[in-house]
Amino acid sequence: MDKILSDKEQIILDKLTMLFVIDKMEIPLTEDSILDICSVKNNWIQNYMDCKAIIHDMVDSKLLYKLSSDVEDKKLFALTYEGRECLSHLYRRIPLALREEISNYLQANRLNVKSAQEYTATYTKNEDGSYNVVLKIYEPLITTPMFELRIKAPSRQAANEAIHKWKTNAPSIYEMIYVKLINVD
């Protein structure tokens, strides 16, 4: 039988769970990645809006820090020293089954999360009905893109296809362009 937690106990568990997830990922995470891992794909923090508020509350409490970025959706969050200390003293308050579930999920999905943060793609519609597609590659700890490619697609379907291909082929596309443009003797 599951123990029913008070609201205060649930908030503490949610915060510890988030700290545990960020610690186990071993790389800074975007807000979207944290929300996706903790609340969307898993039900570790049940309320999406609570999850979002917890991120910013923990930044205010100095348990997380935000790496600066000019791009709002590319801000990265990482544990502070205080966040690591807090987790090291209180991680046992996270039920063992939940810790194991989180560890297993992150082990199986770490590369997917990492590549989703590193290889991004967006599109916008132009007045003439075409679409501008922006493809970017980020380095893990850098919040500005190290590579950016802009192309014009004739239709929304073509823009979506370019985005899908980018997500699976970004490293090889980047390598080909880099080798063709930069003389690496």
N, C-alpha and C positions, 0 to 999 in steps of 0.2 A: 504494500500500500504506500503510495507516494505521500510524503509529508506536505501539508499545505503550508506555504510560506506567507508570512505577513508581507505587506507592500514594501516595507523597509528592507526585509530580508531578501525579497525578490530583486530589488534594485541593487543591493550589494552583490548578489549572485550574478546578475547581468553584467555589472561592471567587472567583476573578477573574470567572468567568462570572456569578455571582450579583451581584457588584458592578456589572458591566456592564449587566445587566438592570435593576437598580434605578436606575442612572444614566440609562439610556435611557428609562425610564418617566417620569421627571421629576416624579413625585409620590411621597409616602410610600406604602408598600404594607403590607397586612396580611400576617401570616404565611401565611394560607391562599392569598392571591394569589401570593405568592412561590413557595410549594410547587406551586401549580397551574401557574404559568407555567414554572418550571424543571424540574419533575419529573413532573407528571401529564400535561399536554397536550403537552409537549415532553420529549425525552430528554436535555436538556442536562446535567442532574445525574441520573444513572441511578438511584441509590438514594434513595428517598423519605426514609428515616430519616436518611441522611447529610445530605440537603438540610436537614432540620429542625435537625440538630445544627450545621450550618454557620452557620445564621442566628444561633443563640445564641452560638456561638464567636466570630463576628465582632462581636457586641455586647460580649462580654467583652474582645475585642482592640481595642475602640474604633474599628472600621472602620464599624460601623453604630450608630445610636442608636435607642432605643425611645421614641416619644412616649407619655407616660403616659396611662392610661385605666383607668377602673373596670371596664370590660368586657373580659375576657380575650381574646375573639376579635376585638376591635376595636383592639388595640394596633397601632400603625403603626411601620414601620421605614423609616429613611432613611439616606443616606450621611452620615458625619461628614466633616470636613475631611480627616482622616487617610485615610479610605476613598477620597475623591476623589484625593488625592495618590498613594496606592498604585496605584489604577487608572490614573492618568495615566502613571505610570512603567512599569507592567507589562502594560498592555492588549495589547501586541503578542504576548504569550505566548498569547493566545487566538487560535486559528487564524482567518485572514481569513474563511474560508467560514462558520465558526460565528458570527463577529461580524456578517456579512451576513445570515445566517439569523435571528439574534436581532433585528437592526434591522428586517428586513422583517416578521417576526411582530409585533413591538411596534407598528410603524406601522399594521398592519392591525387590530390588536386593542386598541389603547390605550383607545379609548372604551368598549369592552365591559368591560375590566378596571376602569376608573374607575367606570362605572355599577354594576357588581357590588359595589364597595366602598361606594358612596354610597347605594344603594337596597337595603336588606336586609329580609328577611321570614322569620319563623319561626312555628311553631305548636306548641301543646301540647294534649294530650287532657285533657278534663275527666272527672270521674267519671260524669256523666250521658251521656257519649258524644259530646258536642259538642266543638268545638275552639276554643281562644283563638288568634287570629292577631294577631301583633305586626308592624306595618309601620313601618320607620324610614327617615329620610333623614339622611345625615351630610354635613357639609361636608368637603372634602378634607383639611384639616389639623386638624380638630377631632375628638376621639375620643368626644364625647358627642353624641347625636342632636339635630339642630336641629328635628326633627319626628318625632312618634311617634303612631301610630294603632293602637288596639286594637279588634278586632271579634270577635264570637262567630260561628262558622260551625257549621251544623247537622251537617256530616259532614266526613270527611277529604277527600273529593273536593271539597267546597265550599272547604275551607281551601286545598287545593292550587291550585284555580282562582283564588282571591283572590291567592295568592302570585304565580302566573304573570301575572295582570293587573297586579299592582303593579309587577313588574319591567319591564313594557313601558309602563306609564302613570303611573308615580310623579310625574314632573314636572308633568304636566297636572292630576293629582288634587290635588297640593300647591298649585298655582297657584289652582285653583278654590276650595279651602277657604280659602286665605290671603285672596283677594279678597273672599270672602263674610264673613269674620270680622274682618278688619283694614281699617279705614277708611284708604285711601291717597289722600289729596287732594293 
